[in-house]
Amino acid sequence: MVKAIILVKSPKKLIAAKLRKTPHVIDSFPTSGQFDAVAIVDVSELGQIKEVANQIQKISGVDRTETMVEVQ
């Protein structure tokens, strides 16, 4: 399994709830600071993280994302 954290910038207050509906997102919560929400992703292959990030970027109200992949 490959885990990643995707940071999301969005003016929408309920963006974390929308992120939780995305396949492979196992948790999501709002944050304070430069980014407005975090999505925790768990996939079987590294290449799937890009697919999940692309799905998140297509959500209405998402301005930008930044992805951090767990290093083992």
Backbone as a chain_set.jsonl record, in Angstrom:
{"seq": "MVKAIILVKSPKKLIAAKLRKTPHVIDSFPTSGQFDAVAIVDVSELGQIKEVANQIQKISGVDRTETMVEVQ", "coords": {"N": [[0.825, -1.185, 0.0], [0.4, 2.261, -0.688], [0.687, 5.358, 0.781], [-0.52, 8.727, 0.926], [-0.644, 12.277, 1.425], [-2.819, 14.775, 0.546], [-2.883, 18.13, 0.185], [-5.287, 20.704, 0.185], [-6.415, 23.628, -1.334], [-9.095, 25.719, -0.995], [-11.925, 27.831, -1.193], [-14.349, 26.906, -0.335], [-16.357, 25.949, 2.381], [-17.189, 23.372, 3.085], [-15.464, 21.582, 1.894], [-13.907, 19.433, 2.817], [-15.743, 17.4, 3.361], [-16.602, 16.79, 0.777], [-14.227, 15.802, -0.261], [-13.952, 13.38, 1.1], [-15.678, 11.733, -0.252], [-14.35, 10.932, -2.475], [-12.902, 8.278, -4.302], [-10.524, 6.139, -2.733], [-9.741, 8.005, -0.859], [-9.221, 7.965, 2.447], [-9.607, 9.437, 4.694], [-10.458, 12.791, 5.637], [-10.112, 16.191, 6.515], [-10.833, 19.543, 7.715], [-8.459, 22.252, 7.791], [-6.38, 24.791, 9.319], [-4.488, 27.594, 8.142], [-2.218, 27.764, 5.337], [-3.42, 25.921, 3.585], [-6.728, 24.571, 3.152], [-7.892, 22.124, 3.64], [-7.211, 18.625, 4.247], [-6.551, 15.615, 2.584], [-6.337, 12.207, 3.125], [-4.811, 9.608, 1.544], [-4.953, 6.263, 0.382], [-3.607, 3.844, -1.553], [-3.001, 1.093, -3.855], [-0.914, 1.165, -5.693], [1.751, 3.335, -6.694], [1.273, 5.005, -8.954], [-1.454, 5.455, -8.87], [-1.917, 7.527, -7.153], [-1.617, 9.94, -8.504], [-3.883, 9.828, -10.117], [-5.918, 10.043, -8.195], [-5.331, 12.584, -7.173], [-5.85, 14.104, -9.482], [-8.631, 13.684, -9.7], [-9.494, 15.001, -7.398], [-8.718, 17.623, -7.997], [-10.599, 18.236, -9.897], [-12.902, 18.707, -8.495], [-15.5, 20.939, -7.818], [-14.655, 24.153, -6.805], [-12.129, 23.638, -5.825], [-9.061, 25.108, -5.66], [-6.255, 24.643, -5.776], [-3.826, 21.994, -5.322], [-1.521, 20.143, -3.27], [0.674, 17.477, -3.152], [1.925, 14.99, -0.99], [3.875, 12.216, -0.687], [4.139, 9.241, 1.199], [7.258, 8.159, 2.398], [9.093, 5.264, 2.471]], "CA": [[0.0, 0.0, 0.0], [1.091, 3.538, -0.75], [-0.116, 6.406, 1.406], [-0.157, 10.093, 0.586], [-1.467, 13.361, 1.942], [-3.053, 15.803, -0.456], [-3.325, 19.386, 0.769], [-6.245, 21.303, -0.742], [-6.765, 25.037, -1.171], [-10.451, 25.916, -1.496], [-12.726, 28.749, -0.376], [-15.577, 26.222, 0.094], [-16.26, 25.515, 3.769], [-17.466, 21.947, 3.24], [-14.64, 20.835, 0.938], [-13.434, 18.181, 3.418], [-16.799, 16.393, 3.172], [-16.556, 16.383, -0.632], [-13.018, 15.008, -0.456], [-14.19, 12.035, 1.644], [-16.447, 10.959, -1.232], [-13.45, 10.557, -3.563], [-12.336, 6.942, -4.111], [-9.19, 5.996, -2.148], [-9.536, 8.951, 0.244], [-9.661, 7.239, 3.64], [-9.988, 10.441, 5.691], [-10.289, 14.174, 5.221], [-10.532, 17.115, 7.564], [-10.455, 20.929, 7.469], [-7.268, 22.723, 8.491], [-6.117, 26.231, 9.268], [-3.189, 27.858, 7.532], [-2.153, 28.002, 3.896], [-4.367, 25.032, 2.926], [-8.022, 24.542, 3.835], [-8.28, 20.752, 3.967], [-6.257, 17.55, 3.996], [-7.113, 14.315, 2.209], [-5.394, 11.117, 3.321], [-5.052, 8.678, 0.436], [-4.337, 4.945, 0.495], [-3.764, 3.143, -2.825], [-2.137, -0.08, -3.962], [0.241, 1.462, -6.541], [2.15, 4.737, -6.693], [0.637, 5.727, -10.055], [-2.845, 5.782, -8.558], [-1.982, 8.793, -6.402], [-1.843, 11.001, -9.491], [-5.282, 9.748, -10.52], [-6.728, 10.591, -7.109], [-5.091, 14.034, -7.162], [-6.582, 14.675, -10.618], [-10.054, 13.688, -9.345], [-9.696, 16.062, -6.403], [-8.597, 18.91, -8.683], [-11.819, 18.459, -10.685], [-14.019, 19.046, -7.612], [-15.857, 22.354, -7.877], [-14.18, 24.952, -5.684], [-10.731, 23.361, -5.492], [-8.17, 26.04, -6.361], [-4.987, 23.976, -6.038], [-3.476, 20.917, -4.404], [-0.124, 19.755, -3.132], [0.684, 16.08, -2.744], [3.098, 14.481, -0.308], [3.811, 10.76, -0.665], [4.884, 8.625, 2.283], [8.516, 7.549, 2.01], [9.4, 4.121, 3.35]], "C": [[0.875, 1.257, 0.0], [0.163, 4.583, -0.153], [0.402, 7.772, 0.983], [-1.101, 11.051, 1.299], [-1.589, 14.376, 0.824], [-3.619, 17.021, 0.259], [-4.179, 20.111, -0.267], [-6.53, 22.745, -0.358], [-8.132, 25.251, -1.8], [-11.191, 26.895, -0.604], [-14.005, 28.099, 0.159], [-15.398, 25.666, 1.505], [-16.436, 24.016, 3.948], [-16.624, 21.08, 2.308], [-14.164, 19.512, 1.519], [-14.468, 17.065, 3.246], [-16.821, 15.902, 1.725], [-15.347, 15.498, -0.899], [-13.222, 13.572, 0.011], [-14.956, 11.145, 0.673], [-15.593, 10.481, -2.404], [-12.886, 9.16, -3.306], [-10.879, 7.0, -3.643], [-8.861, 7.043, -1.089], [-10.106, 8.277, 1.49], [-10.037, 8.182, 4.778], [-9.74, 11.816, 5.114], [-10.79, 15.068, 6.339], [-10.094, 18.533, 7.208], [-9.225, 21.3, 8.294], [-7.212, 24.242, 8.458], [-4.743, 26.414, 8.64], [-3.302, 28.052, 6.032], [-3.153, 27.144, 3.119], [-5.617, 24.887, 3.781], [-8.476, 23.145, 4.241], [-7.152, 19.801, 3.618], [-7.038, 16.308, 3.603], [-6.019, 13.274, 2.406], [-5.779, 10.003, 2.35], [-4.303, 7.369, 0.69], [-4.648, 4.168, -0.786], [-2.809, 1.955, -2.878], [-0.872, 0.187, -4.781], [0.493, 2.963, -6.59], [1.427, 5.555, -7.764], [-0.797, 6.137, -9.785], [-2.974, 7.115, -7.805], [-2.247, 9.956, -7.349], [-3.303, 11.01, -9.941], [-6.2, 10.345, -9.452], [-6.568, 12.107, -7.045], [-5.838, 14.723, -8.304], [-8.084, 14.73, -10.343], [-10.361, 14.808, -8.363], [-9.642, 17.428, -7.065], [-9.83, 19.24, -9.517], [-13.031, 18.82, -9.824], [-14.255, 20.547, -7.659], [-15.381, 23.071, -6.619], [-12.751, 24.676, -5.275], [-9.844, 24.268, -6.34], [-6.842, 25.387, -6.729], [-4.753, 22.886, -5.007], [-1.967, 20.783, -4.324], [-0.09, 18.361, -2.537], [2.013, 15.715, -2.106], [2.929, 12.974, -0.152], [4.667, 10.233, 0.485], [6.133, 7.953, 1.737], [8.826, 6.433, 3.0], [10.798, 3.638, 3.147]], "O": [[1.943, 1.294, 0.611], [-1.004, 4.682, -0.533], [1.59, 7.954, 0.718], [-2.199, 10.682, 1.716], [-0.593, 14.787, 0.229], [-4.691, 16.96, 0.862], [-3.843, 20.134, -1.451], [-6.845, 23.045, 0.793], [-8.319, 25.001, -2.991], [-11.097, 26.802, 0.62], [-14.675, 28.676, 1.015], [-14.409, 24.992, 1.792], [-15.878, 23.444, 4.884], [-17.025, 19.967, 1.968], [-14.027, 18.542, 0.773], [-14.103, 15.913, 3.013], [-17.038, 14.716, 1.48], [-15.431, 14.549, -1.678], [-12.718, 12.642, -0.619], [-14.884, 9.92, 0.774], [-16.064, 9.707, -3.236], [-12.433, 8.882, -2.195], [-10.102, 7.829, -4.117], [-7.795, 6.973, -0.476], [-11.311, 8.045, 1.586], [-10.71, 7.773, 5.724], [-8.916, 11.989, 4.216], [-11.762, 14.749, 7.023], [-9.111, 18.721, 6.491], [-8.982, 20.731, 9.359], [-7.904, 24.89, 7.673], [-3.935, 25.486, 8.616], [-4.347, 28.454, 5.521], [-3.681, 27.589, 2.1], [-5.566, 25.062, 4.999], [-9.35, 23.002, 5.095], [-6.268, 20.11, 2.819], [-8.058, 15.986, 4.211], [-4.903, 13.439, 1.912], [-6.914, 9.526, 2.339], [-3.164, 7.374, 1.155], [-5.808, 3.871, -1.071], [-1.915, 1.831, -2.04], [0.139, -0.49, -4.588], [-0.443, 3.761, -6.534], [1.012, 6.684, -7.501], [-1.302, 7.071, -10.407], [-4.031, 7.746, -7.829], [-3.02, 10.857, -7.025], [-3.892, 12.075, -10.124], [-7.145, 11.067, -9.771], [-7.55, 12.832, -6.881], [-6.397, 15.804, -8.117], [-8.744, 15.704, -10.706], [-11.38, 15.486, -8.489], [-10.438, 18.305, -6.73], [-10.078, 20.409, -9.812], [-14.075, 19.199, -10.357], [-13.314, 21.332, -7.553], [-15.672, 22.642, -5.502], [-12.201, 25.408, -4.453], [-9.868, 24.21, -7.569], [-6.354, 25.548, -7.848], [-5.395, 22.855, -3.956], [-1.236, 21.25, -5.198], [-0.748, 18.092, -1.532], [3.08, 16.073, -2.603], [1.957, 12.51, 0.443], [5.776, 10.714, 0.719], [6.073, 7.255, 0.725], [8.82, 6.642, 4.214], [11.223, 2.686, 3.802]]}, "num_chains": 1, "name": "protein.A"}
